[in-house]
Amino acid sequence: MKQTGTVLVTGGCGFIGSNFIRFLFERTGFSGNVVNLDKLTYAGRPENVADIQSEYCDRYHFLCGDIADRAFVENIFHKFEIRIVVHFAAESHVDRSISGSAPFMETNILGTWTLLEAARMAWGDHADPETFRFHHVSTDEVFGQLMGDDPGFTETTPYDPRSPYSASKASSDHLVRAWYHTYGLPVTISNCSNNYGPYQFPEKLIPVVILNALNKKPIPIYGDGKNIRDWLYVEDHCEAICRILESGIPGETYNIGGNCELANIDLVHAICGIMDELSPVAVNSAFGSYRELISFVTDRPGHDRRYAMDTGKIQRELNWEAVTGIEDGLTRTVEWYMKNQNWVNAVRS
């Protein structure tokens, strides 16, 4: 990607957004400025970017605000002369979308529309893609579910969202494409598989397993535990986005995946095995392995059976593929949560 200019990262205090900002500053040679716009909802944590704020204070700017606030967002584009947008900000937890869908509609749909319009107003119709770029981060969940040995999702797989969350993300994807075709806004879209790694809010499966195990609490698994996901280490995802910003073709969509399909129960067993090695249970404990904490619970509504990503396009066209193996990625993730209990306590409070 361009090494100068100002990048607007939405949702930069969240899990993937904060990792992306850190990756941008520390791994790419980027010498420009970053504006982090985050509403600081429950999953957007200032603790996630405290080190960035300290080390890059001359080039990093944090703004607390709502991406659906049009006047506020338009002012950001003009004040900071935004040239690149990387749009992570979204409500993303499926369970929460089932119990209350309104925030998902407001942020994921209205917020995306607001950003698209602000970019169009600032850059003009048919903006130069060599100067401007709007990258929209989406999910594999927009494609629905796969069964058995179905081939993985491709960029042309028809959309079939099955939860309020995935429906809201599908809607935002359609908006981004419409602004490209109608107004010539230089956009790219990526649909990613399940991310994991440092700073993930402890409501998602992997941090729940790690933290419950550390606290010797039951490890809940929905249904029979055989729902399959493709797992992507967050740093690999960040690198893929940078590759798209650098060489992606405006108007195109790229699937980003880890090429690592695992059933939930197998993933949990792998985490427990790593924890048995890194933090063995006491000899006098009531159980001998963290696996004994596994507890099956009632499945959630609309729980898709399997996701899998065909990442051939981004491999062929942008020469990217995930490089972090699941054992290495899980070990690094477990070690991070074990070493960062202060972060965990701050987030949970």
C-alpha positions in Angstrom: 0.0 0.0 0.0 1.0 3.7 -0.3 3.6 4.5 2.4 2.4 8.1 3.0 -0.9 10.0 3.4 -3.6 9.5 6.0 -5.5 6.3 6.5 -8.9 6.2 8.3 -9.3 3.0 10.2 -12.9 2.5 11.5 -13.2 0.2 14.5 -9.5 0.5 15.2 -10.0 -0.2 18.9 -11.6 -3.6 18.2 -9.9 -6.9 17.8 -8.9 -7.0 14.1 -8.7 -3.2 13.7 -6.2 -2.7 16.5 -4.1 -5.5 15.2 -4.2 -3.9 11.7 -3.0 -0.5 13.0 -0.2 -2.2 14.9 0.7 -4.2 11.8 0.6 -1.1 9.6 3.0 0.8 11.8 5.4 -2.0 12.8 5.5 -4.4 9.8 4.9 -2.4 6.6 7.2 0.6 6.6 4.2 2.9 6.5 5.3 6.5 7.3 2.0 8.3 7.0 -0.8 9.0 9.6 -3.6 6.9 11.0 -6.9 8.2 12.2 -8.7 5.6 14.3 -12.4 6.2 14.5 -14.1 4.0 17.1 -17.4 4.4 19.0 -15.9 2.4 22.0 -18.8 0.1 22.4 -18.2 -2.9 24.7 -15.8 -4.6 22.3 -13.9 -1.5 21.3 -11.2 -1.1 24.0 -8.7 1.8 24.4 -6.4 -0.8 26.0 -6.1 -2.5 22.6 -4.2 0.5 21.2 -2.5 1.9 24.3 1.0 1.0 23.1 0.3 2.5 19.7 -0.9 5.8 21.2 2.3 5.9 23.2 4.8 5.0 20.6 3.3 6.7 17.5 1.6 9.7 19.1 2.9 12.0 16.3 1.3 10.0 13.6 -1.7 8.3 15.3 -4.9 10.1 16.1 -7.8 8.6 18.0 -11.4 9.9 17.6 -14.3 8.6 19.6 -17.5 8.7 17.5 -20.2 6.9 15.6 -19.6 6.1 11.9 -23.3 6.7 11.4 -22.9 10.4 12.4 -22.7 11.9 9.0 -21.6 15.5 9.9 -18.9 14.1 12.2 -17.6 11.7 9.6 -17.6 14.2 6.8 -15.6 16.6 9.0 -13.0 13.9 9.5 -12.5 13.4 5.8 -11.9 17.1 5.3 -9.9 17.9 8.5 -7.4 15.0 8.0 -7.5 14.8 4.2 -8.3 11.1 4.3 -7.0 9.2 1.2 -7.5 5.6 2.3 -10.3 4.0 4.3 -10.1 0.6 5.9 -13.6 -0.1 7.3 -13.6 -2.7 10.1 -16.2 -1.1 12.3 -19.1 -3.5 12.8 -21.3 -5.2 15.3 -20.1 -8.8 14.8 -21.3 -11.2 17.5 -24.0 -13.5 16.1 -25.6 -14.3 19.5 -26.0 -10.6 20.2 -27.6 -10.0 16.8 -30.2 -12.7 17.6 -31.1 -11.2 21.0 -31.1 -7.6 19.7 -30.6 -6.7 16.0 -31.0 -2.9 16.0 -27.3 -2.0 16.6 -26.4 -4.3 13.7 -28.7 -2.5 11.3 -27.6 0.9 12.5 -23.8 0.3 12.5 -23.3 -2.2 9.8 -25.8 -0.8 7.2 -26.4 2.9 8.0 -22.8 3.3 9.2 -21.4 1.9 6.0 -23.6 4.1 3.9 -22.5 7.1 5.8 -18.8 6.3 5.2 -19.4 5.7 1.5 -21.2 9.0 1.1 -18.6 10.9 3.1 -15.8 9.4 0.9 -17.7 10.3 -2.2 -18.3 13.8 -1.1 -14.7 14.3 -0.2 -13.1 12.5 -3.2 -15.7 13.2 -5.9 -17.3 10.8 -8.4 -15.0 8.5 -10.3 -12.1 9.3 -7.9 -8.6 8.3 -9.0 -7.9 4.8 -7.6 -4.1 5.6 -7.5 -4.9 8.3 -4.9 -7.9 7.1 -3.1 -9.1 3.7 -1.9 -12.1 2.5 0.3 -11.6 -1.1 1.6 -14.5 -2.8 3.2 -13.9 -5.7 5.5 -16.7 -8.4 5.4 -17.2 -12.0 6.5 -17.7 -15.4 5.0 -21.0 -15.7 6.9 -22.8 -13.7 4.1 -22.6 -16.8 1.9 -24.7 -19.0 4.3 -23.5 -22.5 5.1 -21.9 -25.4 3.4 -22.7 -29.1 3.9 -20.5 -32.2 3.8 -17.9 -32.0 1.0 -19.3 -28.9 -0.7 -16.5 -26.8 -2.3 -15.5 -23.7 -0.4 -17.1 -20.3 -0.9 -15.7 -18.3 -3.9 -16.0 -14.6 -4.6 -19.0 -15.4 -6.8 -20.9 -17.6 -4.4 -24.5 -16.3 -4.1 -25.3 -14.6 -0.8 -27.5 -16.5 1.6 -27.2 -14.9 5.1 -28.9 -16.8 7.9 -28.6 -14.5 10.9 -29.3 -10.8 11.6 -25.5 -10.2 11.8 -24.7 -11.9 8.4 -27.7 -10.2 6.8 -26.5 -6.8 7.9 -23.0 -7.5 6.6 -24.4 -8.8 3.3 -26.4 -5.5 3.0 -23.2 -3.5 3.6 -21.4 -5.4 0.9 -24.1 -4.6 -1.6 -23.9 -0.9 -0.7 -20.2 -0.9 -1.3 -20.5 -2.5 -4.7 -23.3 -0.1 -5.6 -21.2 2.9 -4.8 -18.5 1.5 -7.1 -20.8 0.8 -10.1 -22.9 4.0 -9.6 -20.4 6.6 -8.6 -17.0 5.1 -9.5 -15.9 5.1 -5.8 -12.6 3.1 -5.8 -13.6 0.3 -3.5 -12.3 -3.2 -2.7 -14.0 -5.8 -0.5 -12.6 -8.8 1.4 -14.6 -11.6 3.0 -12.7 -13.3 5.7 -13.1 -16.5 7.7 -13.0 -16.8 11.5 -10.1 -14.7 12.9 -8.2 -15.5 16.1 -5.3 -14.0 18.0 -4.3 -11.3 20.6 -6.9 -8.7 21.8 -10.0 -10.7 20.8 -12.9 -9.8 23.1 -13.6 -12.7 25.5 -17.0 -13.5 24.0 -15.7 -15.4 21.0 -15.0 -19.1 21.1 -11.2 -19.2 21.4 -10.8 -16.6 24.2 -13.8 -18.2 26.0 -12.0 -21.6 25.9 -8.7 -20.2 27.1 -10.0 -18.0 29.9 -12.6 -20.5 31.2 -9.8 -23.1 31.3 -7.5 -20.8 33.2 -10.2 -20.1 35.7 -11.2 -23.8 35.8 -14.8 -23.1 34.6 -16.9 -25.2 32.2 -15.9 -24.8 28.5 -19.2 -24.5 26.6 -19.6 -26.0 23.2 -22.8 -25.5 21.1 -24.7 -28.6 20.0 -22.6 -31.6 19.1 -19.4 -29.5 18.5 -19.1 -30.6 14.9 -19.8 -27.2 13.3 -16.8 -26.5 11.1 -15.0 -23.2 10.6 -11.9 -22.0 8.7 -9.5 -20.4 11.1 -7.3 -17.4 10.2 -4.6 -15.9 12.4 -5.2 -12.2 12.6 -1.7 -11.1 11.5 -2.2 -13.1 8.3 -5.5 -11.3 7.8 -3.7 -7.9 8.3 -1.1 -8.7 5.7 -3.8 -9.8 3.2 -5.5 -6.4 3.6 -2.3 -4.5 3.0 -1.7 -6.6 -0.1 -5.2 -5.7 -1.4 -4.6 -2.0 -0.7 -1.4 -2.2 -2.6 -2.3 -4.3 -5.6 -6.1 -5.0 -5.5 -8.2 -4.0 -8.4 -11.0 -1.5 -7.7 -14.4 -3.1 -7.7 -13.0 -6.5 -6.9 -13.7 -8.8 -4.0 -11.1 -11.1 -2.4 -11.7 -14.1 -0.1 -9.2 -14.3 2.8 -9.0 -17.5 4.7 -6.6 -19.6 6.7 -7.1 -22.9 4.7 -7.6 -24.5 8.1 -11.0 -26.2 8.5 -11.6 -27.5 12.0 -14.7 -28.7 13.8 -15.3 -26.7 17.0 -14.7 -29.7 19.2 -11.4 -30.5 17.6 -10.3 -26.8 17.9 -11.2 -26.9 21.6 -9.3 -30.1 22.2 -6.3 -28.6 20.5 -6.4 -25.5 22.8 -6.8 -27.7 25.8 -3.8 -29.8 24.7 -1.7 -26.7 24.4 -2.8 -25.5 27.8 -2.0 -28.9 29.4 1.6 -28.3 28.2 1.9 -24.6 29.0 0.0 -24.5 32.3 -0.5 -28.1 33.6 -3.2 -28.6 36.1 -2.1 -29.1 39.7 -1.6 -32.7 40.8 -4.3 -32.4 43.5 -6.8 -30.9 41.0 -10.2 -32.3 40.6 -9.4 -33.0 36.9 -6.3 -34.1 35.0 -6.8 -32.3 31.7 -8.5 -29.1 30.7 -10.5 -31.3 28.2 -12.5 -32.5 31.2 -14.0 -29.0 31.5 -15.8 -29.3 28.1 -19.5 -29.0 28.5 -22.0 -29.3 25.6 -24.8 -26.7 25.6 -28.0 -26.2 23.6 -27.2 -25.1 20.1 -28.0 -21.5 19.1 -30.7 -20.7 16.4 -29.5 -20.5 12.9 -26.1 -22.0 13.7 -24.4 -22.6 10.3 -22.9 -26.0 9.9 -19.8 -25.3 7.9 -17.8 -22.5 6.4 -14.9 -22.9 4.0 -13.1 -20.4 1.8 -11.6 -20.8 -1.6 -8.7 -18.4 -1.5 -7.4 -19.2 -5.0 -8.1 -15.7 -6.4 -6.0 -13.8 -3.8 -3.2 -16.4 -4.1 -3.1 -16.1 -7.9 -3.6 -12.4 -8.3 -2.0 -10.9 -5.2 0.4 -13.7 -4.3 -1.0 -14.0 -0.7 -1.7 -17.0 1.4 -1.9 -17.6 5.1 1.4 -18.6 6.6 0.6 -19.2 10.3 -0.2 -22.8 11.1 -3.0 -23.5 13.5 -0.7 -25.0 16.2 1.6 -22.1 16.1 -1.2 -19.6 16.0 -3.1 -21.2 18.8 0.1 -21.4 21.0 0.8 -17.7 20.4 -2.7 -16.9 21.3 -2.8 -18.9 24.4 0.5 -17.5 25.6 -0.8 -13.9 24.9 -3.9 -14.4 27.1 -1.8 -16.0 29.8 0.6 -13.1 29.9 -2.0 -10.3 29.6 -4.3 -10.9 32.6 -4.4 -7.2 33.3 -5.9 -6.7 29.8 -8.4 -9.4 30.5 -9.4 -8.0 33.8 -9.8 -4.5 32.4 -11.9 -5.7 29.5 -14.2 -7.8 31.7 -14.7 -4.9 34.2 
